[in-house]
Each structure stands twice: as C-alpha cells, then as structure tokens.
Amino acid sequence: MDLLTNPIKDYPWGSRTAIAELTGRPASGPEAEMWLGAHPAAPSRLTRDGAETTLADAVAADPAGTLGAAVAGRFGERLPYLMKLIAVDAPLSLQVHPDAGQAADGHARGDANYTDPWHKPELICALTPFTGLAGFRPPEQSAMLVERLHVDALRPVVAALRGGDVLGALRVLLEWQGSRRELVESVVWAASAVHTPDYALVVRLARRYPEDPAVLAPLLMHRHTLAPGEALFLGAGVLHCYLDGFGVEIMACSDNVLRAGLTGKRIDVEELLRITDAAAQPLQVEPVGGAYVPPVPEFLLRRIAPGANGALPGGLPRIVVCTEGVVNVGTADAEVKLRPGESVFTAASEGPVEIGGDGVAFCAEPHL
C-alpha cells in the first residue's frame, strides 16, 4: 500500500479555495484539478524502497502484481482509469471526447487532437452543488430560444435548427464570418433583457469570452445541476461544459479533448463536428450499494461513508481518496489513516481491502 502525492493543475478556471481547503493549506493561485493516477502527463508519485517514483513507473516495473491478471489481460500494462478532484470556479471549455475507435485511429494517424490512443468516457460525482451543460436540446426548442433574441444575424442558426440540424447550427457559430465581437455584443444586449437563467448564463459566458459565438451554448444544450452525491456519466460524442462546483471525476486514462469554444486553446472545427454525436446525451448514474457503475469497463467509483460496506475483494488496483473526516484503509499487511485530500494506492496483489472510519472516501477501480 502506497501513500500518494498527487499533482495539481493550475488551469485558470480553477478554484482558489476548494482543493486548498480540503487539503488544509493555502493556494497561491487557481487550482483546477488534482490528478490521481498513472497518466504520463501528470502521474501520482509514491515512495518505494526509500526512493521516490511515479505510479506509472511502479505499474511498469510489476504489471502483473500491480494490476492483477484480469486487468492486465484486458487493458495491457497500464492503469485503465484516472481519478481527479475537479474544482470549477469558472466555465471550462466547451468540449467533446472521441470513442475508442476514433481515438485509436486518430492517434495512429498522428493527429495532434489525439495525444492518447484511448477513449475518454468520464463520470462526475458532486461534492458540492455542481452544474454543467451536456447534450443538445431538441432543435426546435433551441430554435425558439435563439429566435427569442431577435438578432437578425442569427437567422442562419435558427434556420439550421428549424431544419433539425443542430451540428449545422453549431458550425455556423464556430465558423462565424462577420465580426465576432459585434455578434456577441448584440447577443448580450438582447439576452440581458430576458430574465431567465439560460439567457443570464449567455451573458455570464460573454463577459469571459467577448469574441466567441459559442457563448450561445446554453440555448443549444441541456443544463444539469447535481446535488452532492449525484453523478453524471458522459460518453463519447456528448458535447459538454462544466460551469461550477467541486466534485470527484473518474475517466478512462486518456487526455483526448476536442474543443468547440469558450477557450483560448486550439479548435479543430472539422474534427470536432465529425466526432460530436448530436443525439448523444449524458446518463444520470444512481449508486448501487455505494458504487457508481458506468457502462464502460475501465472504471467504477465507490463512495464509502460511515455505515457503508467497505470490505472489498482483492485482485484489483485501487486508489482511495479521503474527502471528509478520517478514513482507515487496511490490507492484510498494512493500515493507514487518511485525512481530507490524502490518498493511497493498493495493488492487486495486496489482497482484500478494508475501508472504514468516521470519514468519507471515494475509491476508484476497474469495472470488470
């Protein structure tokens, strides 16, 4: 069993308080994500035989013992999941992830959009109230919402939506030929006069991205609000954007992201539209026995609170992170106490794992 030191990503949309307060230390700037896993871009670190190493290197040194035969046989010599603590203080980029075939093909072609050869389905479980946009509204509903702005320049968008072509409407916005700033200013002026949450969100996004027509996303997409303990699964092709909140996120171990807007990063319109599925929607995942079980094999997420069954069988690689109180994690050979923000890795070869105490823990493992 190994205590982990986990890297923190300082993306500008991150919170200055959420991760810092959880871990009991000050933050010097925005902290967006704590990565817990073995992704080569930011692997967790641990100490073996008195020397510091990465979880990725530990897996590579003993894949059979670390991962177990079933996991290594299914996914190869790699930890198939990546867990994160994600702290959203400002909207993320509007984005979508590829399916397994698209990721493998894009990576093989050397396409810069695909840094990994694997897909990136993901699940977010809220620690605080958490909101996001995910999946397209019915096109006729979006047409009504956009038309209500009475912005003449948006007639091509409305026409595409009236024809049922939501991706066509998105293309018009992403490839806007006129002045983007003038368009967004017109949209803000009109949206400010409509006193409903969707239009207020358009105005909020426009303040941050005054030259990005993608600020109209709230009128094209569903808004989702999660209470603490609620979870949402986003599969391939689901356009989405997290807006605010703090949560535990788990995904396949991949960093493949295609962006559609609300970002200063690269946007590949053609590839984005090719892999976006206009019909794809997120899936609300209800916990069963404390486990959030998605429709993919790379991961599942357990929430273990006082009174829950924290006895887990051996044979799987697990990462356990404490989010509240004090959590005890024990195997046949060792036991550690975790406080908020602390985490541990247990290898498949360590046998059954017992998680208890008066705190709350989240446990990531493959879903075989």
Secondary structure, DSSP 8 states (H G I E B T S, - for coil): -EE-B--EE--TTBBSSHHHHHHTS--SS-B-EEEEE--TTS--EEEETTEEEEHHHHHHH-HHHHH-HHHHHHH-SS--EEEEEEEESS---EEE---HHHHHHHHHHT-TT-SSSS---EEEEESS-EEEEEEE--HHHHHHHHHTT--GGGHHHHHHHHTT-HHHHHHHHHT--S-HHHHHHHHHHHHTTS-SHHHHHHHHHHHH-TT-GGGGHHHHEEEEEE-TT-EEEE-TT--EEEEEEEEEEEEES----EEEESSSS---HHHHHHH--TT---EEE--BTTEE--SSSS-EEEEE-TTS--EE-SSS-EEEEEEES-EEEE-SS-EEEE-TT-EEEE-GGG--EEEEESSEEEEEE---
